[in-house]
């Protein structure tokens, strides 16, 4: 559990704008900065997890066998696809459909086709 917590905090530190120094001595301001940073990290992790789920569901839909140990080893702390200082657009409209948050894996996909 400690490794997961350390990984989360390392990811959140990577996302933090302006470094680890907080320029005010106000404890309420410190708490707001930390909570905002954790909220941002959780949002990015959720987005990464949705992308990974979509990719796994697409592979399963194409008939590729998926071992459950493979998705379990993928970390949601992906940094190479995030544009920290790039062009950001914020769309506040709700999506047309709910994001796929469940892996739709059938037994044939999990274990491959049985030889006949």
Secondary structure by P-SEA (a helix, b strand, c coil): caaaaaaaaaaaaaacccccccccccaaaaaaaaaaaaaaaaaaaaaaaaaaaaaaaaaaaacccccaaaaaacccccccccccccbbbbbccccccccccccccccccccccccc
